[in-house]
Every structure is written in C-alpha cells, then in structure tokens.
C-alpha cells in the first residue's frame, strides 16, 4: 500500500478514485507516565514517554486507515493527513485520513 501526503504518485496513473478512508485511536495518559513526565518536565527537554505514546497512536491510526482502504479495494492513499482532538482532560483522538485510490 502506497501512502503519501501528495496528491499523486509520480509515474503512476490513477485508475479510480475510491474516496475518503480513515483510521483513528483514542489514547489516555497513564498516571505512571504522568509521574515520570512530570519529573522530566522539571528539568526541561523532550518528554520521551509522551513522544512514544503519540508515535504509537499515529501508527495505529495509519494501520486502521490502511485496513479501511484495503477493504474498499484501494492500493494507494493520497493526500494523507493527521488531525487530533481532545476527548476529555487526559485523552486525545488521533485521526489519520486520506483519499483511497486505485493506481496502475
């Protein structure tokens, strides 16, 4: 499966536009990570625990988007984007979406 943020794949022709595909996940912070992150924020720099949590959430959202595209018969996803939304005080949704297409 080709996944790209561009509107085309160089050297490939779009045979069919299938439409919107998406995948999401909602992740909540874990209190042990919050304690570790709180200690880390006191000294400054990257909060590795949250970076890892968000990276895992993005990968899961991408995987779910790809599953959606495959079910619809696509072999590529164009114009892929991420968006996030706060669900509650300690949880956020990560949404991956794009346009499913069939390319040659």
ABEGO torsion letter per residue (X at the ends): XBBBABABBBGBBBABBAEBBBBBBBBBBBAAAAAAAAAAAAAEEBBAAAAAAAAAAAAAAAAAAAAAAAAAGBABBBGBBBBBBBABAABBBBBBBBBBBBBX
